[in-house]
């Protein structure tokens, strides 16, 4: 593979990462703050106290700003699929088509209808109808997220499809296997619950700012209590679903797990790295350099989290490259793991069989075509390995995955403790004088986004080089474009999204400084 | 008033009475214009649709791309 195609892949990846990460600045706030607004309005509906309405309308205004700035930013990702990742788009079009179409219809009809009632409907529809519209907006946004996460989960764990060499497409064979795959279920709930943390951290931080400024005492205290309870619930459920996600990663993407933990040499009773500093001198998986400069481990926990057995063997990067260890396959049988070379050989056979099938088919030799097709199908689970130039390319960037994973987990624990503390002190009406905690809560706003984005970096960088796990690497998925044109669009997006972000932050800060308006 | 008239009036009054919402709608419309009328048209044509007419041609191209990209 020449240098120009490498730079094309790198640029295309950078562009997709940039747009996805910017898009993700808006989404978790919509999902998380939406839930808080629903709870606040439910209190208004139950009590009839206009103070709850005033509080709801204040947060709803901030929700509206975020929604307006963020809406449709995800469509750019779909542009990129068609332009920059055309091989991939064609290859998976049938799988992606259904979830994305459902997502589009739901997003348009549910959110667009109910969000109008939510913003325009005060005093025009009954309290009950308005409350229902608010909750349906939140529900609609959450269900929209389901479909895109199902599509993403399928890329991490392709299932429920068959590859048709005539159309060159993976065709959906089992919709329910795609929708209800354990990876999709865990990913959906983990993502939604973690978004509750982001929305709650924002609500908590802004309310703490009001307390620091000795303003809006009632709004701040009521909001802090609701955000703390909702945020704690979100953080707790995120931890549980995070455990489920890590278990799925151990079964389906062991290389990602090894990178998350900086685990080069597998072992039985493997410990979980609670804190670690990687050794930058480590260059290859099989050199003798210790991967850690410093490491504090919790014994046996990684084995338990990965296989529900404290003595289970967790393969490291070296084991996954060299194979030879016992593993449980997708159909539940115990097999010996293949080495990277063996997988690349099988992938090579699959791709060559595909080419031979195409040739035999064009020559009208059906029996030969059938034989090649059978060979291709037998080796299809390793199809993507046929495109991998060097076996070292099968290892994701370990430092980035390791550090973002540990940042995510550490911040997750931080928010669990923060929400517990603020909730308790707020309940006891002792938060007003805790200025240090108010400052920490304010600092929690950017930390929540760092935590959330780190989670996506783990998920997406950790599965490199795969765009579809084991089936298609990024360099086979990319369109044959001029790298300069990708660079131009990268810069355009960077400018556009930065302007949008500055606009959002500016408008939100102005509205926060202005504070809530009188009830209308 | 018919249901359609009531729905129209609901939206009409909602949009008319917006304050901050007018700024937000301006941002949304500018953003959508940039995305669909500039970016999509000039920078993000569908790679396969802009080069091939039929699905068969697209499949043949992707097949060729994938088998060519294979490591020798």
HADDOCK unambig.tbl for C-alpha pairs under 7 A between the chains (distance, minus, plus):
assign (segid A and resid 65 and name CA) (segid B and resid 24 and name CA) 6.76 0.50 0.50
assign (segid A and resid 68 and name CA) (segid B and resid 24 and name CA) 6.06 0.50 0.50
assign (segid A and resid 68 and name CA) (segid B and resid 28 and name CA) 6.21 0.50 0.50
assign (segid A and resid 69 and name CA) (segid B and resid 28 and name CA) 6.62 0.50 0.50
assign (segid A and resid 79 and name CA) (segid B and resid 40 and name CA) 6.91 0.50 0.50
assign (segid A and resid 79 and name CA) (segid B and resid 44 and name CA) 6.06 0.50 0.50
assign (segid A and resid 82 and name CA) (segid B and resid 46 and name CA) 4.78 0.50 0.50
assign (segid A and resid 82 and name CA) (segid B and resid 47 and name CA) 6.05 0.50 0.50
assign (segid A and resid 83 and name CA) (segid B and resid 44 and name CA) 5.56 0.50 0.50
assign (segid A and resid 83 and name CA) (segid B and resid 45 and name CA) 6.00 0.50 0.50
assign (segid A and resid 83 and name CA) (segid B and resid 46 and name CA) 4.92 0.50 0.50
assign (segid A and resid 83 and name CA) (segid B and resid 47 and name CA) 4.79 0.50 0.50
assign (segid A and resid 86 and name CA) (segid B and resid 47 and name CA) 6.11 0.50 0.50
assign (segid A and resid 86 and name CA) (segid B and resid 48 and name CA) 6.59 0.50 0.50
assign (segid A and resid 87 and name CA) (segid B and resid 62 and name CA) 5.75 0.50 0.50
assign (segid A and resid 120 and name CA) (segid B and resid 14 and name CA) 4.89 0.50 0.50
assign (segid A and resid 167 and name CA) (segid B and resid 59 and name CA) 5.52 0.50 0.50
assign (segid A and resid 168 and name CA) (segid B and resid 59 and name CA) 5.54 0.50 0.50
assign (segid A and resid 168 and name CA) (segid B and resid 63 and name CA) 6.51 0.50 0.50
assign (segid A and resid 351 and name CA) (segid B and resid 67 and name CA) 6.40 0.50 0.50
assign (segid A and resid 355 and name CA) (segid B and resid 67 and name CA) 6.37 0.50 0.50
assign (segid A and resid 386 and name CA) (segid B and resid 70 and name CA) 5.96 0.50 0.50
assign (segid A and resid 386 and name CA) (segid B and resid 71 and name CA) 6.57 0.50 0.50
assign (segid A and resid 387 and name CA) (segid B and resid 69 and name CA) 6.47 0.50 0.50
assign (segid A and resid 387 and name CA) (segid B and resid 70 and name CA) 4.57 0.50 0.50
assign (segid A and resid 387 and name CA) (segid B and resid 71 and name CA) 5.37 0.50 0.50
assign (segid A and resid 388 and name CA) (segid B and resid 71 and name CA) 6.58 0.50 0.50
assign (segid A and resid 389 and name CA) (segid B and resid 71 and name CA) 5.64 0.50 0.50
assign (segid A and resid 476 and name CA) (segid B and resid 66 and name CA) 6.27 0.50 0.50
assign (segid A and resid 476 and name CA) (segid B and resid 69 and name CA) 6.41 0.50 0.50
assign (segid A and resid 489 and name CA) (segid B and resid 43 and name CA) 6.97 0.50 0.50
